[in-house]
Amino acid sequence: MAKNCKCNGSNLGWCMAWLCDEDVPPETTCDVGYFFSYEEGKQDPATAFDFPETAITRGGITQGANTTEVNIANTGVYEVTYIVTTNNASAVRYGVQLNADPIMMQTIYAGGQSKYRGGQAFIEVTTAPSILKLISIDDITLDSDGGQYISISLIIKKVCEL
């Protein structure tokens, strides 16, 4: 486990220790969140993915009142990682939206023939509080094999101050 890490406040904390910086002083907490879904079905273009399950949230990252939203309480640079499991045979696109701004171009991924399609980006959050959403750009059919595995996941971690 990372030394002096404050991410271990739950049973999941021990497996999420890699999300914390090993040099974080004991009085500091990390801003991190892990959200996911087992849902299947069609995701319409220009709609936000739903994350009804929350595995872990710490610091300034929380689930929004609407489960398509992730609240970010603090400004900073954040690493955002997302995985989409789909039955689409062709490339599908999705990306990150911050507040009501257009989808951030540096976060758009177009997964190809693989069932598992991922994306990762660093984003600057210059306004606090902010709301982050993962948006489908194309028709996407989420797949979880009847709830046997996660169809979509989102990890967000603050990596530094602005």
Secondary structure as a PSIPRED ss2 file (coil, helix, strand):
# PSIPRED VFORMAT (PSIPRED V4.0)

   1 M C   1.000  0.000  0.000
   2 A C   1.000  0.000  0.000
   3 K C   1.000  0.000  0.000
   4 N C   1.000  0.000  0.000
   5 C C   1.000  0.000  0.000
   6 K C   1.000  0.000  0.000
   7 C C   1.000  0.000  0.000
   8 N C   1.000  0.000  0.000
   9 G C   1.000  0.000  0.000
  10 S C   1.000  0.000  0.000
  11 N C   1.000  0.000  0.000
  12 L C   1.000  0.000  0.000
  13 G H   0.000  1.000  0.000
  14 W H   0.000  1.000  0.000
  15 C H   0.000  1.000  0.000
  16 M H   0.000  1.000  0.000
  17 A H   0.000  1.000  0.000
  18 W H   0.000  1.000  0.000
  19 L H   0.000  1.000  0.000
  20 C C   1.000  0.000  0.000
  21 D C   1.000  0.000  0.000
  22 E C   1.000  0.000  0.000
  23 D C   1.000  0.000  0.000
  24 V C   1.000  0.000  0.000
  25 P C   1.000  0.000  0.000
  26 P C   1.000  0.000  0.000
  27 E C   1.000  0.000  0.000
  28 T C   1.000  0.000  0.000
  29 T C   1.000  0.000  0.000
  30 C C   1.000  0.000  0.000
  31 D C   1.000  0.000  0.000
  32 V E   0.000  0.000  1.000
  33 G E   0.000  0.000  1.000
  34 Y E   0.000  0.000  1.000
  35 F E   0.000  0.000  1.000
  36 F E   0.000  0.000  1.000
  37 S E   0.000  0.000  1.000
  38 Y C   1.000  0.000  0.000
  39 E C   1.000  0.000  0.000
  40 E C   1.000  0.000  0.000
  41 G E   0.000  0.000  1.000
  42 K E   0.000  0.000  1.000
  43 Q E   0.000  0.000  1.000
  44 D C   1.000  0.000  0.000
  45 P C   1.000  0.000  0.000
  46 A C   1.000  0.000  0.000
  47 T E   0.000  0.000  1.000
  48 A E   0.000  0.000  1.000
  49 F C   1.000  0.000  0.000
  50 D C   1.000  0.000  0.000
  51 F C   1.000  0.000  0.000
  52 P C   1.000  0.000  0.000
  53 E E   0.000  0.000  1.000
  54 T E   0.000  0.000  1.000
  55 A E   0.000  0.000  1.000
  56 I E   0.000  0.000  1.000
  57 T E   0.000  0.000  1.000
  58 R E   0.000  0.000  1.000
  59 G C   1.000  0.000  0.000
  60 G C   1.000  0.000  0.000
  61 I E   0.000  0.000  1.000
  62 T E   0.000  0.000  1.000
  63 Q E   0.000  0.000  1.000
  64 G C   1.000  0.000  0.000
  65 A C   1.000  0.000  0.000
  66 N C   1.000  0.000  0.000
  67 T C   1.000  0.000  0.000
  68 T C   1.000  0.000  0.000
  69 E C   1.000  0.000  0.000
  70 V E   0.000  0.000  1.000
  71 N E   0.000  0.000  1.000
  72 I E   0.000  0.000  1.000
  73 A C   1.000  0.000  0.000
  74 N C   1.000  0.000  0.000
  75 T C   1.000  0.000  0.000
  76 G E   0.000  0.000  1.000
  77 V E   0.000  0.000  1.000
  78 Y E   0.000  0.000  1.000
  79 E E   0.000  0.000  1.000
  80 V E   0.000  0.000  1.000
  81 T E   0.000  0.000  1.000
  82 Y E   0.000  0.000  1.000
  83 I E   0.000  0.000  1.000
  84 V E   0.000  0.000  1.000
  85 T E   0.000  0.000  1.000
  86 T E   0.000  0.000  1.000
  87 N C   1.000  0.000  0.000
  88 N C   1.000  0.000  0.000
  89 A C   1.000  0.000  0.000
  90 S C   1.000  0.000  0.000
  91 A C   1.000  0.000  0.000
  92 V E   0.000  0.000  1.000
  93 R E   0.000  0.000  1.000
  94 Y E   0.000  0.000  1.000
  95 G E   0.000  0.000  1.000
  96 V E   0.000  0.000  1.000
  97 Q E   0.000  0.000  1.000
  98 L E   0.000  0.000  1.000
  99 N C   1.000  0.000  0.000
 100 A C   1.000  0.000  0.000
 101 D C   1.000  0.000  0.000
 102 P C   1.000  0.000  0.000
 103 I C   1.000  0.000  0.000
 104 M C   1.000  0.000  0.000
 105 M H   0.000  1.000  0.000
 106 Q H   0.000  1.000  0.000
 107 T H   0.000  1.000  0.000
 108 I C   1.000  0.000  0.000
 109 Y E   0.000  0.000  1.000
 110 A E   0.000  0.000  1.000
 111 G E   0.000  0.000  1.000
 112 G C   1.000  0.000  0.000
 113 Q C   1.000  0.000  0.000
 114 S C   1.000  0.000  0.000
 115 K C   1.000  0.000  0.000
 116 Y E   0.000  0.000  1.000
 117 R E   0.000  0.000  1.000
 118 G E   0.000  0.000  1.000
 119 G E   0.000  0.000  1.000
 120 Q E   0.000  0.000  1.000
 121 A E   0.000  0.000  1.000
 122 F E   0.000  0.000  1.000
 123 I E   0.000  0.000  1.000
 124 E E   0.000  0.000  1.000
 125 V E   0.000  0.000  1.000
 126 T C   1.000  0.000  0.000
 127 T C   1.000  0.000  0.000
 128 A C   1.000  0.000  0.000
 129 P C   1.000  0.000  0.000
 130 S E   0.000  0.000  1.000
 131 I E   0.000  0.000  1.000
 132 L E   0.000  0.000  1.000
 133 K E   0.000  0.000  1.000
 134 L E   0.000  0.000  1.000
 135 I E   0.000  0.000  1.000
 136 S E   0.000  0.000  1.000
 137 I C   1.000  0.000  0.000
 138 D C   1.000  0.000  0.000
 139 D C   1.000  0.000  0.000
 140 I E   0.000  0.000  1.000
 141 T E   0.000  0.000  1.000
 142 L E   0.000  0.000  1.000
 143 D C   1.000  0.000  0.000
 144 S C   1.000  0.000  0.000
 145 D C   1.000  0.000  0.000
 146 G C   1.000  0.000  0.000
 147 G C   1.000  0.000  0.000
 148 Q C   1.000  0.000  0.000
 149 Y C   1.000  0.000  0.000
 150 I C   1.000  0.000  0.000
 151 S C   1.000  0.000  0.000
 152 I E   0.000  0.000  1.000
 153 S E   0.000  0.000  1.000
 154 L E   0.000  0.000  1.000
 155 I E   0.000  0.000  1.000
 156 I E   0.000  0.000  1.000
 157 K E   0.000  0.000  1.000
 158 K E   0.000  0.000  1.000
 159 V E   0.000  0.000  1.000
 160 C E   0.000  0.000  1.000
 161 E C   1.000  0.000  0.000
 162 L C   1.000  0.000  0.000
